[in-house]
Protein backbone atom coordinates (compact mmCIF):
# COMPACT_ATOMS: atom_id res chain seq x y z
CA UNK A 1 0.00 0.00 0.00
CA UNK A 2 1.28 3.44 -0.91
CA UNK A 3 2.39 5.51 2.06
CA UNK A 4 0.79 8.90 2.52
CA UNK A 5 1.92 11.91 4.52
CA UNK A 6 -0.17 14.77 5.83
CA UNK A 7 1.59 18.14 5.89
CA UNK A 8 -0.10 20.56 8.28
CA UNK A 9 0.85 24.18 7.66
CA UNK A 10 0.41 26.20 10.86
CA UNK A 11 2.41 29.27 9.84
CA UNK A 12 5.95 30.52 10.28
CA UNK A 13 8.82 31.78 8.15
CA UNK A 14 8.73 28.78 5.82
CA UNK A 15 5.44 29.97 4.31
CA UNK A 16 6.14 33.69 4.19
CA UNK A 17 7.11 36.16 1.49
CA UNK A 18 8.71 39.61 1.56
CA UNK A 19 6.55 42.72 1.54
CA UNK A 20 7.09 46.42 2.19
CA UNK A 21 5.99 45.82 5.79
CA UNK A 22 8.25 42.80 6.32
CA UNK A 23 7.50 39.13 5.91
CA UNK A 24 3.85 38.09 5.57
CA UNK A 25 2.09 34.80 4.72
CA UNK A 26 2.69 33.88 1.07
CA UNK A 27 -0.22 33.83 -1.35
CA UNK A 28 -1.18 30.29 -2.44
CA UNK A 29 1.42 28.40 -0.41
CA UNK A 30 0.06 25.12 -1.78
CA UNK A 31 1.09 26.02 -5.34
CA UNK A 32 4.48 27.26 -4.14
CA UNK A 33 5.13 24.02 -2.29
CA UNK A 34 4.12 21.91 -5.28
CA UNK A 35 6.42 23.95 -7.52
CA UNK A 36 9.42 23.57 -5.21
CA UNK A 37 8.90 19.82 -4.75
CA UNK A 38 8.22 19.14 -8.43
CA UNK A 39 10.61 16.69 -10.04
CA UNK A 40 11.54 14.82 -6.85
CA UNK A 41 10.54 11.22 -6.22
CA UNK A 42 8.72 11.66 -2.92
CA UNK A 43 6.16 10.00 -0.70
CA UNK A 44 2.62 11.03 -1.58
CA UNK A 45 1.51 13.97 0.54
CA UNK A 46 -1.52 16.15 1.14
CA UNK A 47 -1.24 19.71 2.40
CA UNK A 48 -3.77 21.30 4.73
CA UNK A 49 -3.43 24.47 6.73
CA UNK A 50 -5.01 25.93 9.81
CA UNK A 51 -7.91 28.27 9.12
CA UNK A 52 -5.91 31.02 10.79
CA UNK A 53 -2.14 30.76 10.44
CA UNK A 54 -0.06 31.35 13.56
CA UNK A 55 2.93 33.65 13.79
CA UNK A 56 4.84 31.49 16.24
CA UNK A 57 5.63 34.49 18.45
CA UNK A 58 1.85 34.85 18.93
CA UNK A 59 1.38 31.19 19.88
CA UNK A 60 -0.94 30.49 22.83
CA UNK A 61 -1.39 27.20 24.72
CA UNK A 62 -4.78 26.46 23.15
CA UNK A 63 -3.10 26.54 19.72
CA UNK A 64 -1.49 23.24 20.76
CA UNK A 65 -4.99 21.77 21.00
CA UNK A 66 -5.87 23.11 17.53
CA UNK A 67 -2.79 21.51 16.04
CA UNK A 68 -3.29 18.23 17.89
CA UNK A 69 -6.94 18.05 16.80
CA UNK A 70 -5.96 18.63 13.17
CA UNK A 71 -3.61 15.65 13.41
CA UNK A 72 -5.83 13.27 15.36
CA UNK A 73 -8.82 13.80 13.07
CA UNK A 74 -6.70 12.42 10.22
CA UNK A 75 -4.67 9.91 12.23
CA UNK A 76 -5.97 6.75 10.55
CA UNK A 77 -5.71 8.19 7.02
CA UNK A 78 -1.94 8.76 6.91
CA UNK A 79 1.30 6.96 7.71
CA UNK A 80 3.05 10.02 9.08
CA UNK A 81 2.62 13.71 9.77
CA UNK A 82 4.65 16.87 9.18
CA UNK A 83 3.83 20.10 10.99
CA UNK A 84 5.19 23.28 9.41
CA UNK A 85 5.76 25.74 12.24
CA UNK A 86 7.59 28.95 13.05
CA UNK A 87 10.93 28.43 14.75
CA UNK A 88 10.46 30.81 17.69
CA UNK A 89 8.12 28.50 19.59
CA UNK A 90 8.59 25.25 17.69
CA UNK A 91 10.21 23.56 20.70
CA UNK A 92 7.21 24.49 22.85
CA UNK A 93 4.75 23.00 20.36
CA UNK A 94 6.85 19.87 19.83
CA UNK A 95 7.00 19.36 23.59
CA UNK A 96 3.29 20.00 24.05
CA UNK A 97 2.31 17.62 21.24
CA UNK A 98 4.44 14.87 22.75
CA UNK A 99 2.30 15.03 25.90
CA UNK A 100 -1.08 15.67 24.25
CA UNK A 101 -0.71 12.85 21.70
CA UNK A 102 0.74 10.54 24.35
CA UNK A 103 1.90 7.13 23.12
CA UNK A 104 1.69 7.20 19.34
CA UNK A 105 2.33 4.68 16.60
CA UNK A 106 3.40 7.03 13.79
CA UNK A 107 5.93 9.84 13.36
CA UNK A 108 4.96 13.47 13.88
CA UNK A 109 7.73 15.72 12.61
CA UNK A 110 7.87 19.47 13.11
CA UNK A 111 9.96 21.52 10.74
CA UNK A 112 10.20 25.01 9.32
CA UNK A 113 12.97 27.27 8.14
CA UNK A 114 15.07 30.29 8.92
CA UNK A 115 14.63 31.56 5.34
CA UNK A 116 11.27 31.48 3.47
CA UNK A 117 10.67 28.74 0.92
CA UNK A 118 10.38 31.18 -1.99
CA UNK A 119 13.70 32.90 -1.21
CA UNK A 120 17.13 32.22 -2.69
CA UNK A 121 19.34 30.15 -0.35
CA UNK A 122 16.33 28.91 1.59
CA UNK A 123 16.88 26.10 4.06
CA UNK A 124 13.21 25.17 3.78
CA UNK A 125 13.56 22.74 0.89
CA UNK A 126 16.13 20.49 2.58
CA UNK A 127 14.15 20.55 5.82
CA UNK A 128 11.00 19.56 3.94
CA UNK A 129 12.66 16.81 1.91
CA UNK A 130 14.32 15.29 4.96
CA UNK A 131 11.05 15.45 6.89
CA UNK A 132 9.12 13.75 4.09
CA UNK A 133 11.47 10.79 4.00
CA UNK A 134 11.59 10.53 7.79
CA UNK A 135 7.80 10.72 8.07
CA UNK A 136 7.47 7.37 6.28
CA UNK A 137 10.13 5.68 8.42
CA UNK A 138 8.37 2.93 10.35
CA UNK A 139 10.94 3.07 13.17
CA UNK A 140 9.77 6.51 14.30
CA UNK A 141 6.85 6.56 16.74
CA UNK A 142 7.23 9.93 18.44
CA UNK A 143 7.11 13.70 18.04
CA UNK A 144 10.35 15.03 16.55
CA UNK A 145 11.93 18.17 15.16
CA UNK A 146 13.78 17.84 11.86
CA UNK A 147 16.03 20.79 11.12
CA UNK A 148 19.29 21.23 9.20
CA UNK A 149 19.81 17.49 8.89
CA UNK A 150 19.22 16.81 12.58
CA UNK A 151 16.40 14.67 13.88
CA UNK A 152 15.70 15.57 17.50
CA UNK A 153 13.24 14.39 20.11
CA UNK A 154 10.67 17.16 20.23
CA UNK A 155 10.48 17.47 24.01
CA UNK A 156 14.27 17.49 24.33
CA UNK A 157 14.77 20.25 21.78
CA UNK A 158 15.44 23.94 22.13
CA UNK A 159 16.23 26.75 19.74
CA UNK A 160 19.92 27.54 20.21
CA UNK A 161 20.66 29.99 17.40
CA UNK A 162 18.54 32.79 15.96
CA UNK A 163 20.80 33.48 12.97
CA UNK A 164 22.15 30.10 11.86
CA UNK A 165 20.53 27.35 9.83
CA UNK A 166 21.37 24.79 12.55
CA UNK A 167 18.89 26.53 14.82
CA UNK A 168 17.92 23.58 17.05
CA UNK A 169 19.68 21.10 19.28
CA UNK A 170 18.88 18.68 22.09
CA UNK A 171 21.71 19.31 24.59
CA UNK A 172 20.70 16.57 27.04
CA UNK A 173 19.96 13.80 24.55
CA UNK A 174 21.76 12.42 21.52
CA UNK A 175 20.16 13.21 18.18
CA UNK A 176 17.56 10.64 17.15
CA UNK A 177 19.05 10.66 13.70
CA UNK A 178 20.94 12.55 11.05
CA UNK A 179 20.22 13.18 7.39
CA UNK A 180 23.59 13.27 5.68
CA UNK A 181 24.58 11.29 2.61
CA UNK A 182 22.29 8.66 4.11
CA UNK A 183 19.56 8.97 6.71
CA UNK A 184 20.74 7.26 9.87
CA UNK A 185 18.67 6.69 13.01
CA UNK A 186 19.90 6.15 16.54
CA UNK A 187 17.56 3.20 17.06
CA UNK A 188 18.79 2.57 20.59
CA UNK A 189 17.07 5.67 21.97
CA UNK A 190 13.90 5.77 19.86
CA UNK A 191 10.64 5.49 21.77
CA UNK A 192 8.60 2.32 21.21
CA UNK A 193 5.21 2.37 19.54
CA UNK A 194 2.22 2.90 21.78
CA UNK A 195 -1.53 2.67 21.54
CA UNK A 196 -2.98 6.07 20.59
CA UNK A 197 -5.42 7.38 23.17
CA UNK A 198 -6.31 10.87 22.10
CA UNK A 199 -8.05 13.23 24.48
CA UNK A 200 -9.33 16.72 23.78
CA UNK A 201 -7.78 19.17 26.23
CA UNK A 202 -8.38 22.82 27.02
CA UNK A 203 -5.43 24.90 28.18
CA UNK A 204 -5.60 27.96 30.42
CA UNK A 205 -2.95 30.53 29.48
CA UNK A 206 -3.03 31.96 33.01
CA UNK A 207 -2.29 28.63 34.68
CA UNK A 208 1.49 28.49 34.19
CA UNK A 209 4.20 31.16 34.26
CA UNK A 210 7.97 31.10 33.92
CA UNK A 211 10.48 33.19 35.87
CA UNK A 212 14.24 33.44 35.36
CA UNK A 213 16.27 34.25 38.47
CA UNK A 214 18.83 37.05 38.25
CA UNK A 215 21.31 38.61 40.68
CA UNK A 216 19.52 40.97 43.03
CA UNK A 217 16.04 39.63 42.43
CA UNK A 218 13.64 40.98 45.03
CA UNK A 219 11.00 39.06 46.95
CA UNK A 220 8.27 41.59 46.16
CA UNK A 221 8.86 41.12 42.42
CA UNK A 222 8.39 37.38 42.73
CA UNK A 223 5.44 37.78 45.08
CA UNK A 224 3.51 39.75 42.44
CA UNK A 225 3.96 36.90 39.97
CA UNK A 226 2.94 34.23 42.47
CA UNK A 227 -0.19 36.23 43.27
CA UNK A 228 -1.35 36.52 39.66
CA UNK A 229 -4.99 35.60 39.15
CA UNK A 230 -5.44 32.06 37.90
CA UNK A 231 -1.84 30.97 38.46
CA UNK A 232 -1.49 27.29 39.34
CA UNK A 233 2.16 26.60 38.62
CA UNK A 234 5.44 28.29 37.80
CA UNK A 235 8.71 27.23 36.22
CA UNK A 236 11.67 28.74 38.07
CA UNK A 237 14.76 28.93 35.87
CA UNK A 238 17.48 28.84 38.51
CA UNK A 239 21.26 28.91 38.47
CA UNK A 240 23.48 25.94 37.63
CA UNK A 241 22.22 22.66 39.09
CA UNK A 242 19.14 24.42 40.49
CA UNK A 243 20.56 26.88 42.98
CA UNK A 244 18.85 29.97 44.38
CA UNK A 245 19.92 32.85 46.66
CA UNK A 246 19.08 30.81 49.76
CA UNK A 247 20.18 33.57 52.15
CA UNK A 248 17.43 35.79 50.76
CA UNK A 249 14.97 34.72 53.45
CA UNK A 250 12.20 36.98 52.15
CA UNK A 251 12.40 35.34 48.72
CA UNK A 252 12.43 31.85 50.20
CA UNK A 253 9.38 32.73 52.30
CA UNK A 254 7.45 33.91 49.22
CA UNK A 255 8.20 30.64 47.42
CA UNK A 256 7.37 28.51 50.46
CA UNK A 257 4.05 30.27 51.03
CA UNK A 258 3.13 29.77 47.37
CA UNK A 259 3.86 26.04 47.63
CA UNK A 260 1.69 25.82 50.75
CA UNK A 261 -1.17 27.48 48.83
CA UNK A 262 -0.98 24.70 46.25
CA UNK A 263 1.11 26.44 43.59
CA UNK A 264 3.31 23.87 41.82
CA UNK A 265 6.83 25.31 41.64
CA UNK A 266 9.26 23.52 39.30
CA UNK A 267 13.02 24.01 39.42
CA UNK A 268 14.86 23.93 36.06
CA UNK A 269 18.35 25.05 35.18
CA UNK A 270 19.25 28.16 33.20
CA UNK A 271 22.10 26.15 31.68
CA UNK A 272 21.74 24.76 28.18
CA UNK A 273 22.95 21.31 29.21
CA UNK A 274 23.14 19.35 32.43
CA UNK A 275 20.04 19.82 34.54
CA UNK A 276 18.90 20.12 38.12
CA UNK A 277 20.52 18.20 40.97
CA UNK A 278 18.56 19.97 43.66
CA UNK A 279 20.30 18.58 46.74
CA UNK A 280 23.92 19.03 45.60
CA UNK A 281 24.40 22.41 47.32
CA UNK A 282 22.75 23.99 50.34
CA UNK A 283 21.54 26.76 48.02
CA UNK A 284 19.54 24.14 46.14
CA UNK A 285 18.51 21.75 48.89
CA UNK A 286 16.59 24.55 50.58
CA UNK A 287 14.11 24.25 47.70
CA UNK A 288 13.49 20.60 48.50
CA UNK A 289 12.79 21.55 52.10
CA UNK A 290 10.13 24.08 51.13
CA UNK A 291 8.41 21.80 48.62
CA UNK A 292 9.80 22.90 45.25
CA UNK A 293 9.75 20.11 42.65
CA UNK A 294 12.87 19.20 40.68
CA UNK A 295 12.54 19.52 36.92
CA UNK A 296 15.40 17.06 36.41
CA UNK A 297 17.14 17.73 33.08
CA UNK A 298 14.08 18.97 31.20
CA UNK A 299 14.30 21.95 28.92
CA UNK A 300 12.33 24.97 30.05
CA UNK A 301 9.99 24.36 27.10
CA UNK A 302 9.33 20.77 28.14
CA UNK A 303 8.78 21.68 31.79
CA UNK A 304 6.43 24.53 30.85
CA UNK A 305 4.31 22.46 28.48
CA UNK A 306 4.31 19.39 30.73
CA UNK A 307 2.98 21.44 33.63
CA UNK A 308 0.32 22.94 31.35
CA UNK A 309 -0.60 19.45 30.16
CA UNK A 310 -0.96 18.03 33.67
CA UNK A 311 -3.19 20.91 34.72
CA UNK A 312 -5.27 20.48 31.55
CA UNK A 313 -5.71 16.81 32.51
CA UNK A 314 -7.20 18.05 35.80
CA UNK A 315 -4.68 16.13 37.87
CA UNK A 316 -4.47 16.72 41.62
CA UNK A 317 -1.59 18.89 42.84
CA UNK A 318 0.16 16.02 44.63
CA UNK A 319 -0.09 13.87 41.51
CA UNK A 320 1.32 16.67 39.36
CA UNK A 321 4.25 17.14 41.71
CA UNK A 322 5.02 13.43 41.54
CA UNK A 323 4.79 13.31 37.73
CA UNK A 324 6.96 16.34 36.97
CA UNK A 325 10.33 14.58 37.52
CA UNK A 326 8.95 11.34 35.99
CA UNK A 327 9.53 10.67 32.29
CA UNK A 328 6.20 10.51 30.47
CA UNK A 329 7.45 10.69 26.87
CA UNK A 330 11.23 10.65 27.15
CA UNK A 331 11.46 14.30 28.20
CA UNK A 332 13.79 13.74 31.16
CA UNK A 333 16.35 11.30 32.47
C-alpha positions in Angstrom: 0.0 0.0 0.0 1.3 3.4 -0.9 2.4 5.5 2.1 0.8 8.9 2.5 1.9 11.9 4.5 -0.2 14.8 5.8 1.6 18.1 5.9 -0.1 20.6 8.3 0.9 24.2 7.7 0.4 26.2 10.9 2.4 29.3 9.8 5.9 30.5 10.3 8.8 31.8 8.2 8.7 28.8 5.8 5.4 30.0 4.3 6.1 33.7 4.2 7.1 36.2 1.5 8.7 39.6 1.6 6.5 42.7 1.5 7.1 46.4 2.2 6.0 45.8 5.8 8.3 42.8 6.3 7.5 39.1 5.9 3.9 38.1 5.6 2.1 34.8 4.7 2.7 33.9 1.1 -0.2 33.8 -1.3 -1.2 30.3 -2.4 1.4 28.4 -0.4 0.1 25.1 -1.8 1.1 26.0 -5.3 4.5 27.3 -4.1 5.1 24.0 -2.3 4.1 21.9 -5.3 6.4 23.9 -7.5 9.4 23.6 -5.2 8.9 19.8 -4.7 8.2 19.1 -8.4 10.6 16.7 -10.0 11.5 14.8 -6.9 10.5 11.2 -6.2 8.7 11.7 -2.9 6.2 10.0 -0.7 2.6 11.0 -1.6 1.5 14.0 0.5 -1.5 16.1 1.1 -1.2 19.7 2.4 -3.8 21.3 4.7 -3.4 24.5 6.7 -5.0 25.9 9.8 -7.9 28.3 9.1 -5.9 31.0 10.8 -2.1 30.8 10.4 -0.1 31.4 13.6 2.9 33.7 13.8 4.8 31.5 16.2 5.6 34.5 18.4 1.9 34.8 18.9 1.4 31.2 19.9 -0.9 30.5 22.8 -1.4 27.2 24.7 -4.8 26.5 23.1 -3.1 26.5 19.7 -1.5 23.2 20.8 -5.0 21.8 21.0 -5.9 23.1 17.5 -2.8 21.5 16.0 -3.3 18.2 17.9 -6.9 18.0 16.8 -6.0 18.6 13.2 -3.6 15.6 13.4 -5.8 13.3 15.4 -8.8 13.8 13.1 -6.7 12.4 10.2 -4.7 9.9 12.2 -6.0 6.8 10.5 -5.7 8.2 7.0 -1.9 8.8 6.9 1.3 7.0 7.7 3.1 10.0 9.1 2.6 13.7 9.8 4.7 16.9 9.2 3.8 20.1 11.0 5.2 23.3 9.4 5.8 25.7 12.2 7.6 29.0 13.0 10.9 28.4 14.7 10.5 30.8 17.7 8.1 28.5 19.6 8.6 25.2 17.7 10.2 23.6 20.7 7.2 24.5 22.9 4.7 23.0 20.4 6.8 19.9 19.8 7.0 19.4 23.6 3.3 20.0 24.0 2.3 17.6 21.2 4.4 14.9 22.7 2.3 15.0 25.9 -1.1 15.7 24.2 -0.7 12.9 21.7 0.7 10.5 24.4 1.9 7.1 23.1 1.7 7.2 19.3 2.3 4.7 16.6 3.4 7.0 13.8 5.9 9.8 13.4 5.0 13.5 13.9 7.7 15.7 12.6 7.9 19.5 13.1 10.0 21.5 10.7 10.2 25.0 9.3 13.0 27.3 8.1 15.1 30.3 8.9 14.6 31.6 5.3 11.3 31.5 3.5 10.7 28.7 0.9 10.4 31.2 -2.0 13.7 32.9 -1.2 17.1 32.2 -2.7 19.3 30.2 -0.3 16.3 28.9 1.6 16.9 26.1 4.1 13.2 25.2 3.8 13.6 22.7 0.9 16.1 20.5 2.6 14.1 20.6 5.8 11.0 19.6 3.9 12.7 16.8 1.9 14.3 15.3 5.0 11.0 15.5 6.9 9.1 13.8 4.1 11.5 10.8 4.0 11.6 10.5 7.8 7.8 10.7 8.1 7.5 7.4 6.3 10.1 5.7 8.4 8.4 2.9 10.3 10.9 3.1 13.2 9.8 6.5 14.3 6.9 6.6 16.7 7.2 9.9 18.4 7.1 13.7 18.0 10.3 15.0 16.5 11.9 18.2 15.2 13.8 17.8 11.9 16.0 20.8 11.1 19.3 21.2 9.2 19.8 17.5 8.9 19.2 16.8 12.6 16.4 14.7 13.9 15.7 15.6 17.5 13.2 14.4 20.1 10.7 17.2 20.2 10.5 17.5 24.0 14.3 17.5 24.3 14.8 20.3 21.8 15.4 23.9 22.1 16.2 26.8 19.7 19.9 27.5 20.2 20.7 30.0 17.4 18.5 32.8 16.0 20.8 33.5 13.0 22.1 30.1 11.9 20.5 27.3 9.8 21.4 24.8 12.6 18.9 26.5 14.8 17.9 23.6 17.0 19.7 21.1 19.3 18.9 18.7 22.1 21.7 19.3 24.6 20.7 16.6 27.0 20.0 13.8 24.6 21.8 12.4 21.5 20.2 13.2 18.2 17.6 10.6 17.2 19.1 10.7 13.7 20.9 12.6 11.1 20.2 13.2 7.4 23.6 13.3 5.7 24.6 11.3 2.6 22.3 8.7 4.1 19.6 9.0 6.7 20.7 7.3 9.9 18.7 6.7 13.0 19.9 6.1 16.5 17.6 3.2 17.1 18.8 2.6 20.6 17.1 5.7 22.0 13.9 5.8 19.9 10.6 5.5 21.8 8.6 2.3 21.2 5.2 2.4 19.5 2.2 2.9 21.8 -1.5 2.7 21.5 -3.0 6.1 20.6 -5.4 7.4 23.2 -6.3 10.9 22.1 -8.0 13.2 24.5 -9.3 16.7 23.8 -7.8 19.2 26.2 -8.4 22.8 27.0 -5.4 24.9 28.2 -5.6 28.0 30.4 -2.9 30.5 29.5 -3.0 32.0 33.0 -2.3 28.6 34.7 1.5 28.5 34.2 4.2 31.2 34.3 8.0 31.1 33.9 10.5 33.2 35.9 14.2 33.4 35.4 16.3 34.3 38.5 18.8 37.1 38.2 21.3 38.6 40.7 19.5 41.0 43.0 16.0 39.6 42.4 13.6 41.0 45.0 11.0 39.1 46.9 8.3 41.6 46.2 8.9 41.1 42.4 8.4 37.4 42.7 5.4 37.8 45.1 3.5 39.7 42.4 4.0 36.9 40.0 2.9 34.2 42.5 -0.2 36.2 43.3 -1.3 36.5 39.7 -5.0 35.6 39.2 -5.4 32.1 37.9 -1.8 31.0 38.5 -1.5 27.3 39.3 2.2 26.6 38.6 5.4 28.3 37.8 8.7 27.2 36.2 11.7 28.7 38.1 14.8 28.9 35.9 17.5 28.8 38.5 21.3 28.9 38.5 23.5 25.9 37.6 22.2 22.7 39.1 19.1 24.4 40.5 20.6 26.9 43.0 18.8 30.0 44.4 19.9 32.8 46.7 19.1 30.8 49.8 20.2 33.6 52.1 17.4 35.8 50.8 15.0 34.7 53.4 12.2 37.0 52.1 12.4 35.3 48.7 12.4 31.8 50.2 9.4 32.7 52.3 7.5 33.9 49.2 8.2 30.6 47.4 7.4 28.5 50.5 4.0 30.3 51.0 3.1 29.8 47.4 3.9 26.0 47.6 1.7 25.8 50.7 -1.2 27.5 48.8 -1.0 24.7 46.3 1.1 26.4 43.6 3.3 23.9 41.8 6.8 25.3 41.6 9.3 23.5 39.3 13.0 24.0 39.4 14.9 23.9 36.1 18.4 25.1 35.2 19.2 28.2 33.2 22.1 26.1 31.7 21.7 24.8 28.2 23.0 21.3 29.2 23.1 19.3 32.4 20.0 19.8 34.5 18.9 20.1 38.1 20.5 18.2 41.0 18.6 20.0 43.7 20.3 18.6 46.7 23.9 19.0 45.6 24.4 22.4 47.3 22.8 24.0 50.3 21.5 26.8 48.0 19.5 24.1 46.1 18.5 21.8 48.9 16.6 24.6 50.6 14.1 24.3 47.7 13.5 20.6 48.5 12.8 21.5 52.1 10.1 24.1 51.1 8.4 21.8 48.6 9.8 22.9 45.2 9.7 20.1 42.6 12.9 19.2 40.7 12.5 19.5 36.9 15.4 17.1 36.4 17.1 17.7 33.1 14.1 19.0 31.2 14.3 22.0 28.9 12.3 25.0 30.1 10.0 24.4 27.1 9.3 20.8 28.1 8.8 21.7 31.8 6.4 24.5 30.9 4.3 22.5 28.5 4.3 19.4 30.7 3.0 21.4 33.6 0.3 22.9 31.4 -0.6 19.5 30.2 -1.0 18.0 33.7 -3.2 20.9 34.7 -5.3 20.5 31.5 -5.7 16.8 32.5 -7.2 18.1 35.8 -4.7 16.1 37.9 -4.5 16.7 41.6 -1.6 18.9 42.8 0.2 16.0 44.6 -0.1 13.9 41.5 1.3 16.7 39.4 4.3 17.1 41.7 5.0 13.4 41.5 4.8 13.3 37.7 7.0 16.3 37.0 10.3 14.6 37.5 9.0 11.3 36.0 9.5 10.7 32.3 6.2 10.5 30.5 7.4 10.7 26.9 11.2 10.6 27.2 11.5 14.3 28.2 13.8 13.7 31.2 16.4 11.3 32.5 
